[in-house]
Amino acid sequence: MHIYSPVFLPMAVLALWTMHVLLMIPFARFKAGRQGQVTAEDFRYGESERVPDAVRLPNRNFMNLLEVPVLFYVAGFVAFLTQNVDNLILGLSWVYVALRLGHSIVHLGYNNVMHRLALFAISNVVVSVIWWVLLYRLLTA
């Protein structure tokens, strides 16, 4: 039996992006270690104050990709399971993924706080809209 829904594609893109950011963490840490900026002890309880910002950044972005996006993944599965995947849900899903990718690119790139905040806030509104649409549909079904 082959089960497919187009809502799985934006979910997969965001999951793969999350794994990409996860891979950035050890590269940043090992590079800083080779340069003598950190030691293994600096990571015993998370990240010590000695860890440079450039090394902390991928880890913080990874955490961002595991917090609110969980609500997106669950919404995608709820939409699939309740047969509520349509152009609206799919469009909102792609907008959400684009905003999260944009947030990461800004955060890991030039890191302008106001640009990052705008992308983050709008993405949270979009995932909220997805949930409101699903809730409405579930309550009126």
N, C-alpha and C positions, 0 to 999 in steps of 0.2 A: 504494500500500500504506500503510495507516494502522497505525502501531505505537503502542500506548498501554499504560502500566502505571500502576496507582495509586501506585506508589512514586515516580514522577516528580513528583507533586504536592508532597509535603513537601520534596523536593529543590529544586523551583522556588521554594517559599516562602522557604526559607533563602537561595537565590541572590538573590532579589529583596530580601530584608532586607539582605543583604551590599551590594548596589548602593545601597540607601537610606543605609546608614552611609557608604559611599564618597562619596556626594554631600554628606554633612555636613562632610567634610574641607575642601573649598574654601570653603564658607560660613563656617566657623569661622576659617579663615586670612584670608580677605578682610575679615571683620569686625574681626579683631585688627589687620590692616594699616590699615584706615580709622581705627581708634582710636589708631594710632601705637604699638601694643604690639610690633609686629614689622615687619621689612622683608624683602624678597625674599632678602637675604643670609642671613637666619636659617634658610632652607630649602635652602641650597646643598648641604649634605652630609647631608641628613635634617632634623633639627630641632636648632637650637642651644639652649643653656641659657637663652636669653632667651625662648623660646617658652612662653607661659603654659600651665598645666596644662589649662585648658579647651579650648585649641587642640590640645594633644597627645592628648587623650582620644579623639576620634573616630578618629584615625589608629591608635591602639593597639587600639581595639576592632575596627577593620577588619582589622588584622593577626591578631587572635584569630580572626576569622571566616574567615581563609584558612589557618590552621594545622591543627588537628585536624579541622575539618569536611571537609577533603579526603578523609579516611578514610571519612567518611559518604557523600560523593558516589560514591566508588569502590565502597563496599559496595552502594549502591543499584543501580549498573550491574551489579555482579557478581550480585546477587539477580535482576535482570531477565534478564540473559543466561543464567543457569543455571536459570531458571524457578523460583526460590525465593521469589517474592513471595507471601506469604500474610498472614493476619491478624497473626501474631506479628511478622514483619518490618515490616509496615506500621504496627502499633501502636508498636513501638519507634522507628520512624522519626519518627512524629509526636511522641512523647515527647522524642526528641532535639532536634527543631526547637523545641519549646516551651521546653525548658531553655536552648537557645542564645539564643532571643529574650529569655527572662527574664534571662539573663546580660547581654546587651547593654543591656536596659532599666535594670537595676540599675547597670551600669558607666557608662552615659551619663546616668543620672538622679542618684540620691542617693549612689551609689558606696560602699555599705557593703562593705568588703573581705570580711567573713565571709559575707555573703549571696552575694556574687559568687563566692567560693571554693566554697561549697556547690553552687551551680548549675553551675559549671564542672566540679567533680569528679564530680558525679552524671552530667552529660552525657557525660563521658569514660567512665564505667562503662557507660552505655547504648550508646555506639558500640562499646565493646569487646564487649559482649554480642551485638550484631548480628554482629560479626565471628566470635565463637565459634560462634554458631548457624550461620552460613554455612560455616565451616570444618568443623564436625561434619557438616553435610549433604553437603558436597562429598566428604568422606572416606568417608561411608557410602553414597553413591549407587551 
